């Protein structure tokens, strides 16, 4: 059976926009407090653990918005995720996304990363590009011109001056966005 660090690294590696170390072959990596292995630039901002008796499965993904709303990336309810949200929320401020894998019993290990988080339920693609340059706004979904979802438009409107946004589907309706001032 894979170690907790290997399962957490594999879960993180399955997220298309997460960068694991070059040359990583799926083996041990250095997750402070969990294992030793290859040094790397952590793709997470914080690690935590929590007991979550109402949770099951091999992995859960969730995000917390700037206003504190928990968005599940799967079937887990916000109530079932609450212990994980509290644990990682003590180490990283919202908004953030997180992945958790079970350790033993009801214990889960959680990796969380601060980022813009959007709930975009009605887009079928996996990547949204948005920009505003000189007052002109444009959008693309998976490389094709498309109207911007309201959540992306609202994030773009909160930026001062020209800006670009690159958002990736994290899980289900949860999207993680990077904002670039132009």
N, C-alpha and C positions, 0 to 999 in steps of 0.2 A: 504494500500500500504506500502511496506517495505521502511524503511528510506534509505537515501543514504549510510550510513555506513553499513547497513545490506546488501544492494545490492553489495557494493564493497567487503565486507567480503565474501559473497557467491561466487562472481566471482573469488576471490583469492582462496577460498576453493575448487573450481572446477579444479584447476591446480594440477595434481597429485603430483608434487614434492614440493609444498608449504606446510609448516607446520603451521597450525593454533593452537591456544592454546588447550592443552589437556582438554577434557570435554566441548569444545565449542559445543553448540547445535543449532547453526544457528541464535542465538539472537544477541543482541547488543554486540559489542566489543569496546575497547577504541581506537578510531582513533582520535588522537589529532587534535583539530580544527573542528572536525565533530560531535563527540558524547562522552559520558562517558559510561563506562561499565567495563567489565573484563579487568584487566591488562594483557598484553601479550608481548612476545618478537615479535616485529613487523616482519612480513614476507616481508617487503618492506623497502627500504632505504629512500624513499622520497614520499611525497604527494604533489599534485598541483591541480589546476583547470584551465580550459581554455574554451573559447567560440570557438566552432567548428561548424559553420553553415552548412557545407557540410556533416556532419556525421549523421548517423541514426542507430537505433538498440538498443538493451538492453545492449550490451557490445562490446568493441573492444579490441583486443590484438595486440601489435606490439612490435618491437624491433629495436634498433639502434646498428649497428656494430661499432667496434673500428674506422673504417674509415668514420663513419657518415652516412652510408647507412641506410635508413628506410626500414624495412621489415614488411609488413602487415601480420598478422596472419589470415586474412580473406579477405573479399571483398573490404574493404576500401582502397582507393588509398593513396599513400604517400602524395599527395597534400592535401587530406581531413584530413589526420592525422597531418599535419604540425603544427597546433596550439597546439596540445597535445604534440608533440615532443618538440617544443620550451619551453613549460611550464615546463615539467618534466625535460628537459635537463638543465634547470637553477639550478636544485637541485641535480641531479645525473649525473655524467660524463659517457659518452659512453665508453664501450659497456654496454647496459642495456636492460631489458625487462620491459614492462608495460602493465597494464590493466586499462581501463577507463570505467566508467558507466555514463549514462546521469543523471544530477541532475534535472534541469528544463530549459525549452527553449533550447538554444544552449549550455548551460553550462555543462561541463563534469568534473567529479572528476577522478583523475589519481593516481595510485600507481605504483612506479617504483623501480626496484632493479638492482644494478650493478651486472653483471655476464658476463661470456664469452657467446657470441651470435654467432650462426652459421646458415647459410642458407644451408639446406640439403633437396633439393626438391625430390630426387628419392629414399628415404628409406621408406619402408612400415611399419616399426616397430615404437615403442614408446620409446625405450631405447637403447642407444649405449654405450658399454663398450670398451675402448681401453687402451692398456698398452704397454709400452716399458721397458723391463728389460734386462740389459746386451746386448743391441743392437737388441734383438728379439722383434718384434712387433706382437701383437695379437689383434683380434677384435671380438666382439659379438654384435648381434642385437637381442633384446628380448631374450637373453640367449643362442642363437645359434651362433656357429662360423660363421663368415661372413667377407668378405672383408670390409675394412674401407672406408667410403665415403671420397672423396678428402678433404673436409673441416675439417673433424676430423683428417685425416692424417697430414694436414698442421698445425693444432693446436698442435698436439703431437710433430711434428718436431721443433716447436718454443720453446719447453721446454728443459731446460738443464738437462742432466742426465736421470735417470730412472723416469718415470712418468706414472700416470694413469689418464684417463678421464672418467667421467660418464656424458653422455648427455641425456637429456629428451626432447621429443617433447613438445613444448610450444603451438604452434598453426600452422597449415598448414606447411610451409617449415621452420618455426622458431624453432630452438633447443637452449636450454640453457645448458651450459656445466660447470661442476666443474672440476678443474684440481688439482691433488694431486701429489706433488713430492714424490718419493719413496726413 
